[in-house]
Amino acid sequence: MFGLITVLGVGILAYKLTKSYQIFVLSSLVLGLSPWHIQYSRQAVETSSMLALLVLGFAKNSGLVSGLASLAYSPAKLFVPLFFLVQLIKNYSRKILIGFLIMSTIASVAYLDGLFGKSGMRFSEIAIFTDPTVKDWVKEKRLEFALGAGESKQVGMTPNILNKLEFNKFNKWGTWIIQNYLSAFSPEFLFTKGDQEPRHSPAKDMIGQFHLVEVVSFVLGLSVILAGRYTLLGWWLALSPLSASLTRDGAAHAARLSVMLPAIAIIIATGWARLTKNKKLNFLYVFFYMFCFLFYVLYFFTVYRLESAVAFQYGTKEVVNFVRSKKDQYERIFLDGHNNSMLMAYLYYSGFDPDKFQKMVPLKVVNPTGDEIHGEQLDNIYTLRPMEKRWLDELNSGKLKKTLIITTADEPGMDKPLPNSLKLLKRINFPSSEPAYLFFEANDN
C-alpha cells in the first residue's frame, strides 16, 4: 500500500518541482520499476511508510504529513527540517512557514525520543561519534607519526602539537562523514552493484539500486539541475545522504539512504524527458531499459532466491511449526539462530499472544546449560542469543537430557561425527540444497 502511494506521490512531487506532466508520468514510472523501490515496497518496513509520507508531505507542503515522516524512520529526522528550511529561504510563503511550525511540533516527539528515549540508544549504537575503535585509531596513527618523524618508541610518549592536529577524533569523524556522503553517489552503488546486504538489494554484484541504462538519463537530468533549473530538486539530492553519513556503515546503506530515492527518480525522469526529443535515442533508451528490467525480474525470481535465503532466515516458519508440534515431548527446546535471535520468528509464527508477551517484558535472560550460552525463556523453549555455540562440547559435558536442539548448520562442529547421545531428526535445506537448520535430539545419560 505504501509503495503504491509513493509511486503516485513522487509524480505529484515531480510536477510541483518541474511543472511538467511528462516528468510527472516518467517519475512515477522510474520509481515504480526501480529495483530500490521494489525491494522495499515488498517488505513491511518503516522505509516504505517514511517514503510515502515524505513525498506526499512535501508535494502538498503539509507540515502534518512531513512531521509524521520524521516519526516513521530516523533518516527523515534530519532531512525533513533541513529541506523545509531550504524552501523557506528560497520560496518563502505563509503556508510554508505554517507547515514548518506544524512539522516541528510533531517532529519534536522524534527529537525528544532521540535525546532521551530508545531511538537515541539505537543511534548511539551505529553513530560514528560513539565508535570505540576511533580512540585506538588515533593512538595508532599518532605513534606512526612520531616514529616516522624519527622519534624512538618508548613508554609514555607524548604527541607534539603537529601530531595532535594531524590525527584526532574530529579529523577521523570528518573524513568518515565525507567518505560516507560521497559513497552515496557512487555509480557502483546506484547503477552496478547496489547495497551488498541481500535484504536491501536484489543482487550481490549484478544489479544496482537503479537500472544500469538509467545512468544516461541521470547524467542528463543532473545537467539540467546544474544549469540552474529545478534547484529545489538539487537541494533534495544534496541533503538526503546526510543522515546516513553520520552512521558507521552509512556508505551505500540503501535503507538509510532511501531519502535519496524520490530525488534520483525525478532526476532520471528529467533526463529521460530530454531524450524523448530525439526519437532514435529515445527508442534505444527504451529498448535497453526493457532489457535491464527483464534481466532484473529474471534474476529476482531465480538467483536472488538463493542469494537472499540466509539474510531472510529461510526455513524459520518450518522450524517454529515443528517446535509447536513437539513442544510437549521435551523438557527443553533450544532455538539457535547462530548470528541471529529466533525470538521474533518464534513469536510471529507461533501466534504468541501479544498481550501475554508484553506482560512478560523484559524477558528474563537465562543460562540454560550453566555456561556461556544465554537466551530468553518462554515456557520450555529457549531462544538463544546470537553467538557461536559448540553443541558437541555441551553434549560431552553431560548437561543435555531430553532436549531438542534446532541450530543453523553453520555452527562450529556440525560437520563432525555425532556422539551416540545425539540423534539427527530432521534437516531443512535452503533453495540451493545446502543445509539451513539441523534438528537434534539429545538424551545424555
C-alpha positions in Angstrom: 0.0 0.0 0.0 2.7 2.5 1.0 4.6 1.5 -2.1 1.7 2.5 -4.4 1.2 5.7 -2.5 4.9 6.6 -3.0 4.7 5.9 -6.8 1.8 8.4 -7.1 3.3 10.8 -4.6 6.6 11.1 -6.4 4.7 12.0 -9.6 2.8 14.8 -7.7 6.1 16.0 -6.2 7.8 15.9 -9.6 5.1 18.1 -11.1 5.3 20.5 -8.2 9.1 20.9 -8.7 9.2 20.9 -12.5 5.6 21.9 -13.7 5.9 19.2 -16.3 3.2 16.5 -16.8 5.7 14.4 -18.8 8.1 14.3 -15.9 5.2 13.6 -13.6 4.4 10.4 -15.5 8.1 9.4 -16.1 9.0 9.9 -12.4 6.2 7.5 -11.3 7.3 5.0 -13.9 11.0 5.3 -13.0 10.4 4.9 -9.3 7.8 2.2 -9.6 10.1 0.0 -11.8 13.3 0.7 -9.9 15.0 -2.2 -8.0 15.4 0.1 -5.0 11.7 0.8 -4.6 10.5 -2.7 -5.5 12.9 -4.1 -2.9 11.4 -2.2 0.0 7.8 -2.0 -1.2 7.5 -5.8 -0.9 8.6 -5.6 2.8 6.7 -4.4 5.8 9.4 -2.0 6.9 9.4 1.6 8.1 11.3 2.7 5.0 8.2 2.3 2.9 5.9 4.3 5.2 8.5 7.1 5.6 8.9 7.5 1.8 5.1 7.7 1.2 4.7 10.3 3.9 7.8 12.2 2.8 6.8 12.7 -0.9 3.2 13.5 -0.1 4.2 15.8 2.7 6.4 18.0 0.5 4.2 17.6 -2.6 1.4 19.3 -0.6 3.6 21.4 1.7 1.9 19.6 4.6 3.6 20.0 7.9 1.4 17.4 9.4 2.4 14.7 6.9 6.0 15.7 6.8 6.2 15.6 10.6 4.8 12.1 10.5 7.5 11.1 8.0 10.1 12.1 10.6 8.4 9.8 13.1 8.3 6.9 10.7 12.1 6.4 10.1 15.2 8.1 11.6 16.9 9.4 8.4 13.9 11.7 7.9 14.5 13.4 11.3 17.4 15.4 9.9 16.2 15.7 6.3 12.7 17.0 6.8 13.5 20.2 8.8 16.5 21.0 6.6 14.5 20.7 3.4 11.7 22.8 5.0 14.3 25.5 5.8 15.6 25.5 2.2 12.0 26.0 1.0 11.5 28.8 3.5 14.7 30.6 2.3 14.1 30.1 -1.4 10.3 30.3 -1.7 9.1 32.0 1.5 5.3 31.9 2.0 3.0 32.0 4.9 1.8 28.4 4.0 5.4 27.0 4.1 6.1 28.8 7.4 2.9 27.3 9.0 3.8 23.9 7.6 7.3 24.2 9.1 5.8 25.1 12.5 3.4 22.2 12.4 6.1 19.8 11.3 8.4 21.0 14.1 5.7 20.4 16.7 5.1 16.9 15.5 8.7 16.0 14.9 9.7 17.2 18.4 8.4 13.9 19.6 11.0 12.2 17.5 13.7 14.5 18.6 12.9 14.1 22.3 12.9 10.3 21.9 16.3 10.6 20.1 17.7 12.5 23.0 16.2 10.6 25.9 14.4 7.6 24.5 15.1 4.2 22.8 15.8 5.7 19.4 18.7 7.6 20.9 20.1 4.4 22.2 19.9 2.9 18.7 21.7 5.9 17.2 24.5 5.6 19.8 25.0 2.0 18.7 25.5 3.0 15.0 26.8 6.6 15.1 30.4 7.3 14.1 30.8 9.6 17.2 30.4 6.6 19.6 32.6 4.1 17.7 35.0 2.7 20.2 37.6 2.0 17.5 38.2 5.7 16.8 40.3 6.2 20.0 42.6 3.3 19.2 42.9 4.5 15.6 44.1 8.0 16.9 46.6 6.4 19.2 48.0 4.1 16.4 48.3 7.0 13.9 50.0 9.3 16.4 52.5 6.6 17.2 53.2 6.1 13.5 53.6 9.9 13.1 56.1 10.0 15.9 58.1 7.0 14.6 58.0 8.4 11.1 59.4 11.7 12.3 62.4 9.9 13.8 61.4 9.5 17.4 62.3 6.4 19.4 59.4 4.2 20.6 59.2 4.3 24.4 56.6 4.1 27.1 54.6 7.2 27.8 55.3 9.0 24.5 53.5 12.4 24.3 52.5 13.6 20.8 53.5 17.1 19.8 51.1 19.8 18.6 51.5 18.9 14.9 50.8 15.3 15.7 47.7 16.2 17.6 46.5 18.5 14.8 47.1 15.8 12.2 45.4 12.9 14.0 42.5 13.4 16.3 38.9 12.1 16.6 37.5 15.2 14.9 39.6 14.6 11.8 38.6 11.0 11.8 34.9 11.8 12.1 35.0 14.5 9.4 36.8 12.2 7.0 34.4 9.4 7.7 31.3 11.6 7.1 32.7 12.9 3.8 33.5 9.3 2.6 30.1 8.1 3.6 28.5 11.1 1.8 30.4 10.7 -1.4 29.8 6.9 -1.4 26.0 7.6 -1.6 26.6 9.0 -5.1 28.9 6.2 -6.2 27.9 4.7 -9.7 28.7 1.3 -8.2 26.1 1.7 -5.5 23.5 3.4 -7.7 23.8 1.5 -11.0 26.0 -1.6 -10.9 26.2 -3.3 -7.5 23.9 -1.7 -5.1 23.8 -2.3 -1.4 25.7 -5.6 -0.6 23.2 -6.6 2.1 20.8 -9.1 0.4 17.8 -7.7 2.2 18.5 -4.2 0.7 19.4 -5.0 -2.8 18.4 -7.7 -5.3 21.8 -8.9 -6.3 25.4 -9.2 -4.9 27.2 -7.7 -7.8 25.0 -7.6 -10.9 22.3 -5.0 -10.3 22.4 -1.5 -8.8 19.7 0.4 -6.9 18.6 1.6 -10.3 18.9 0.0 -13.8 22.2 0.4 -15.5 20.8 2.2 -18.5 19.5 4.9 -16.2 22.9 6.3 -15.7 22.5 8.0 -19.0 19.3 9.8 -18.1 20.6 10.5 -14.6 23.6 12.4 -16.0 21.3 14.3 -18.4 19.0 15.2 -15.6 21.9 16.4 -13.4 23.0 18.7 -16.3 19.5 20.3 -16.2 19.8 21.0 -12.5 23.4 22.3 -12.8 22.2 24.6 -15.4 20.1 26.3 -12.7 16.6 24.7 -13.2 14.7 22.8 -10.6 17.1 23.9 -7.8 14.8 22.5 -5.0 15.4 19.1 -6.6 19.1 19.6 -6.4 18.8 20.6 -2.7 16.8 17.4 -2.0 19.5 15.3 -3.6 22.3 17.2 -1.7 20.7 17.0 1.7 19.4 13.4 1.5 22.6 11.5 2.3 23.4 13.5 5.4 21.6 11.3 8.0 23.3 8.1 6.7 26.7 9.8 6.6 26.6 10.1 10.3 26.5 6.3 10.8 29.3 3.8 10.8 28.1 1.7 7.9 26.2 4.6 6.2 28.1 4.3 3.0 25.9 2.6 0.4 23.3 1.7 3.0 20.1 1.5 0.9 17.7 1.8 3.8 19.3 4.9 5.4 19.8 6.4 2.0 16.2 5.8 0.9 15.5 9.6 1.3 17.5 9.9 -1.9 15.2 7.7 -3.9 12.5 10.3 -4.9 15.0 12.9 -6.0 17.0 10.5 -8.1 13.9 9.1 -9.7 12.8 12.6 -10.7 16.2 13.5 -12.0 16.3 10.3 -14.1 12.8 11.2 -15.4 14.0 14.7 -16.2 16.9 13.3 -18.3 14.6 10.8 -20.0 12.2 13.7 -20.9 15.2 15.3 -22.8 15.8 12.0 -24.6 12.2 11.9 -25.9 13.0 14.9 -28.1 15.1 12.6 -30.3 13.0 9.6 -31.4 16.0 7.4 -32.3 17.8 8.0 -29.0 14.6 7.5 -27.1 13.9 4.2 -28.9 17.4 2.9 -28.0 17.0 4.1 -24.4 13.6 2.3 -24.0 15.0 -0.8 -25.6 17.9 -1.1 -23.2 15.6 -0.1 -20.3 13.3 -3.0 -21.1 16.3 -5.3 -21.4 17.6 -4.2 -17.9 14.2 -4.5 -16.3 13.7 -8.0 -17.8 17.2 -9.0 -16.6 16.3 -7.7 -13.1 13.0 -9.6 -13.0 14.5 -12.9 -14.1 17.4 -12.5 -11.6 15.0 -11.6 -8.8 12.8 -14.7 -9.2 15.7 -17.1 -9.7 19.2 -16.4 -8.4 18.1 -13.9 -5.8 16.1 -16.6 -4.1 19.3 -18.4 -3.4 21.4 -15.3 -2.5 18.9 -13.9 0.0 17.9 -17.1 1.7 20.2 -16.7 4.7 19.5 -13.0 5.1 15.8 -13.6 5.2 16.2 -16.5 7.6 14.7 -19.1 5.2 13.2 -22.0 7.0 12.2 -20.4 10.3 8.5 -20.9 9.7 9.0 -24.6 9.3 11.2 -24.6 12.4 8.5 -23.0 14.5 5.8 -25.3 13.2 7.9 -28.3 14.1 8.6 -26.9 17.6 4.9 -26.4 18.2 4.1 -29.9 17.3 6.8 -31.4 19.5 6.8 -28.9 22.4 5.3 -31.3 25.0 7.7 -34.2 24.2 10.8 -32.5 25.5 12.0 -30.9 28.8 13.8 -28.2 26.9 13.9 -26.9 23.3 16.8 -24.7 22.2 16.4 -22.5 19.2 19.8 -21.5 18.0 20.0 -19.0 15.1 23.8 -18.6 15.4 24.2 -14.9 14.5 20.5 -14.1 14.8 18.0 -14.5 17.6 14.9 -16.6 16.7 12.7 -14.9 19.3 10.8 -12.7 16.9 10.3 -15.5 14.4 9.0 -17.8 17.1 6.6 -15.2 18.5 5.3 -14.4 15.0 4.9 -17.9 13.5 3.6 -19.5 16.8 0.9 -16.8 17.1 2.1 -16.0 20.6 -0.4 -13.8 22.4 1.0 -10.2 22.2 -0.8 -9.1 25.4 0.8 -12.1 27.3 4.2 -11.3 25.8 4.1 -7.6 26.8 3.3 -8.6 30.4 6.4 -10.8 30.3 8.7 -8.0 29.1 11.5 -7.6 30.0 12.2 -11.2 29.5 14.5 -12.9 32.0 17.8 -13.8 30.5 18.6 -17.4 31.4 21.7 -19.6 31.3 20.1 -23.0 30.5 23.3 -25.0 30.3 25.2 -23.3 33.2 27.9 -21.9 30.9 28.3 -19.1 28.4 25.1 -19.8 26.4 22.3 -17.3 27.2 18.8 -16.8 25.9 15.2 -15.9 26.7 12.9 -18.5 28.0 9.2 -19.0 27.0 7.9 -22.0 28.9 10.3 -24.8 27.9 11.5 -23.0 24.8 14.8 -21.1 24.9 15.6 -18.7 22.1 19.3 -18.3 22.3 21.2 -15.1 21.8 23.4 -14.5 18.8 26.8 -16.0 19.5 28.9 -19.1 18.5 27.9 -22.3 20.2 29.7 -25.6 20.3 27.0 -28.1 20.8 29.2 -31.2 20.7 31.1 -29.8 23.7 27.8 -29.3 25.5 26.8 -32.9 24.8 30.1 -34.2 26.1 29.6 -32.3 29.3 26.5 -34.3 30.2 24.3 -31.3 30.7 21.7 -32.0 28.0 18.9 -34.5 28.6 15.6 -34.9 26.9 16.4 -31.8 24.9 15.6 -30.8 21.3 18.3 -28.7 19.7 17.5 -26.8 16.5 20.5 -25.0 15.2 21.8 -23.4 12.0 24.0 -25.7 10.0 26.9 -23.2 10.2 27.5 -23.6 13.9 31.1 -25.0 14.6 31.4 -28.8 14.7 28.1 -29.6 13.0 30.0 -31.4 10.2 31.8 -33.7 12.6 30.7 -37.3 13.6 27.9 -37.2 16.2 28.1 -38.9 19.6 25.7 -41.7 20.4 23.7 -39.4 22.7 22.8 -37.1 19.8 20.2 -38.1 17.1 19.6 -36.2 13.9 15.8 -35.9 13.5 15.4 -33.6 10.6 17.1 -31.2 8.2 15.8 -28.1 6.4 17.6 -27.1 3.3 18.0 -23.7 1.6 16.7 -23.5 -2.0 20.3 -24.2 -3.1 20.1 -27.6 -1.3 22.6 -26.5 1.2 21.6 -27.3 4.9 19.9 -24.4 6.7 18.7 -25.9 10.0 19.5 -29.2 11.8 17.2 -30.8 14.3 18.9 -32.9 17.1 17.5 -34.9 19.9 19.8 -35.1 22.9 19.5 -37.8 25.6 22.6 -37.7 27.7 22.9 -40.4 30.3 
